[in-house]
Structure formats: structure tokens, C-alpha cells
Amino acid sequence: MIDDDFRRRWGLPEEDFDKRFQKTVYRVLAITDNSIEVEESKLKTLAYTAGASMDTYVCGNSFYSWEAYFNVKKYLLEAKQPPELAEKIENLLKCYGILNDSQKERVVNTINDGNIGIRIIKNKDGDYITYPQGEPMLDEKVVDRALLSLDGESAKEYKKALNAYASGEWNESSNGTRRALEEYLRQYLNNKKGLKANIETIGGFLKEAGVAEHFRISIVNQIKTLENQYNSGSKHNSKTQGATEAEYLIYSVGVIVNTLEQLKVL
């Protein structure tokens, strides 16, 4: 991070969040330019994705011609908080023909390096998705890898858990990780069993796959521990212990997913 390195060398305190947020937005604009000339059809796609009026982000006089000018500056500066900016950036990255591949990668790197509570990756289908930023090393080694491995319902539930975490909805985040783990094991084992029933199934599956006994037992016990926690916790409407427990569950499920994915190729 550009500013963090400078401030460390000069012994300065960490920069105020609002300042970091503003700088990151302007760095993105330095990549995209304040306005972009695009085909009108591409701007229609963005308007549809963002749920905005067609003329909301048009600038210049070319709207009724083949080309239209997209006012990127107005679009991005409307965002005042990380979730708002994350939604706008994700919409922009999803829309084909507005930014080229090089610009998209630079925008992703700028947001990820900005330390503003947003992280962006490509999922298993090659789509850019955003989620709340946590500890950088754990995000990269656990959450990013899990999102690359999950698809379908398991990916949907894991992302719900991340979004609920960002909104401070701890029980909903916990429920999301439970459903993500349950759906992932169904996909992994190609069955429709519930979480509890699949604990025994995964143990037998790993044994047949030749996974060492001590490692196999450790994996099964970890899933059992989570299943017991869910039963006495969020599943029965008890209070999840704030961000600490919700974060623990996000990372724990990510570790299980990543471990089982690696065992596929052994």
C-alpha cells in the first residue's frame, strides 16, 4: 500500500479511513478517466445492473447517437461507505465493454491495496465479486481460495455469510456458513444428505481415498465440532458471539473447503 509504506518510514500514525477511502476512489478514476465513451447498449446494461435511470450517469451530448459518455466520476463519488462502493465497482466490472481487461485488473488491485474494507476476486466462473475485507493473509489464503472452489448454492450461501458479516448480522452470517458447508459436502459427496449425516459419509470417503487416519479423523472432528456449535448456536436462534465468532466460522468453513479441495488431487 503506497501510503502505508510512506507513513511507516516517517513514523506517522495510520491515515484516517475517510482519507484512505477518498484516495482510493480517485486512484480508480485515474485508471478509468472521469468519463468513458461507450456504446449506448453497454451503458444500458450498466443502468439495468445498477437499477438506475438511463440518463443518471450520461454526460456530454451524445446520448441519442451510437455512442454515449458514461460519467464515471459521478457514479463512483456517490459512494460514501465501503458496501456502496463495492456494489458500484462490482457492477462496473460485470458490464462487458466499459473497461478493458487491463483496466479491470488495475481497478481490482487498487481496491484490494486500498485498505478500505473491500476485497475483490474472481470466482470459479470467472466473475468479479466483492466481499468485506478481513486480515489480508487470511483473506488471500482462506476466503479467496474457498470462493474459487465453491459454486452453486454453496458459493451463494458463503457470500451471504460474508455480506451478513459486513452488515453486523452475526446470526445470519453464522447460518450462511452452516448452509455453505452443508451444500458443499452435498456437492463434494454427490448426495442430498444433511450436514450431520454427511459427517460419517465424508469419513468413509476419505478413508477410501487413502487419506492418513490421523488426518482423516482431524478433518471429521473439525466438521463435528462445527456441527455441534451450529446446533447449539445460530441454528436454534441463540446469540452468535459477535464478530469474533462469525469471523471464526467464516475462516473455519474456508479451511475445511480448501483442505477437501486439495485432497481431491492427491
Rosetta blueprint (number, residue, H / E / L):
1 M L
2 I H
3 D H
4 D H
5 D H
6 F H
7 R H
8 R H
9 R H
10 W L
11 G L
12 L L
13 P L
14 E L
15 E L
16 D L
17 F H
18 D H
19 K H
20 R H
21 F H
22 Q H
23 K H
24 T H
25 V H
26 Y H
27 R H
28 V H
29 L H
30 A H
31 I H
32 T H
33 D L
34 N L
35 S E
36 I E
37 E E
38 V E
39 E E
40 E H
41 S H
42 K H
43 L H
44 K H
45 T H
46 L H
47 A H
48 Y H
49 T H
50 A H
51 G L
52 A L
53 S L
54 M L
55 D L
56 T L
57 Y L
58 V E
59 C E
60 G L
61 N L
62 S L
63 F L
64 Y L
65 S L
66 W L
67 E E
68 A E
69 Y E
70 F E
71 N E
72 V H
73 K H
74 K H
75 Y H
76 L H
77 L H
78 E L
79 A L
80 K L
81 Q L
82 P H
83 P H
84 E H
85 L H
86 A H
87 E H
88 K H
89 I H
90 E H
91 N H
92 L H
93 L H
94 K H
95 C L
96 Y L
97 G L
98 I L
99 L L
100 N L
101 D H
102 S H
103 Q H
104 K H
105 E H
106 R H
107 V H
108 V H
109 N H
110 T H
111 I H
112 N H
113 D H
114 G L
115 N L
116 I L
117 G L
118 I E
119 R E
120 I E
121 I E
122 K E
123 N L
124 K L
125 D L
126 G L
127 D L
128 Y E
129 I E
130 T E
131 Y E
132 P E
133 Q L
134 G L
135 E L
136 P H
137 M H
138 L H
139 D H
140 E H
141 K H
142 V H
143 V H
144 D H
145 R H
146 A H
147 L H
148 L H
149 S H
150 L L
151 D L
152 G H
153 E H
154 S H
155 A H
156 K H
157 E H
158 Y H
159 K H
160 K H
161 A H
162 L H
163 N H
164 A H
165 Y H
166 A H
167 S L
168 G L
169 E L
170 W H
171 N H
172 E H
173 S H
174 S H
175 N H
176 G H
177 T H
178 R H
179 R H
180 A H
181 L H
182 E H
183 E H
184 Y H
185 L H
186 R H
187 Q H
188 Y H
189 L H
190 N L
191 N L
192 K L
193 K L
194 G L
195 L H
196 K H
197 A H
198 N H
199 I H
200 E H
201 T H
202 I H
203 G H
204 G H
205 F H
206 L H
207 K H
208 E H
209 A L
210 G L
211 V L
212 A L
213 E H
214 H H
215 F H
216 R H
217 I H
218 S H
219 I H
220 V H
221 N H
222 Q H
223 I H
224 K H
225 T H
226 L H
227 E H
228 N H
229 Q H
230 Y H
231 N H
232 S H
233 G L
234 S H
235 K H
236 H H
237 N L
238 S L
239 K L
240 T L
241 Q L
242 G H
243 A H
244 T H
245 E H
246 A H
247 E H
248 Y H
249 L H
250 I H
251 Y H
252 S H
253 V H
254 G H
255 V H
256 I H
257 V H
258 N H
259 T H
260 L H
261 E H
262 Q H
263 L H
264 K H
265 V L
266 L L
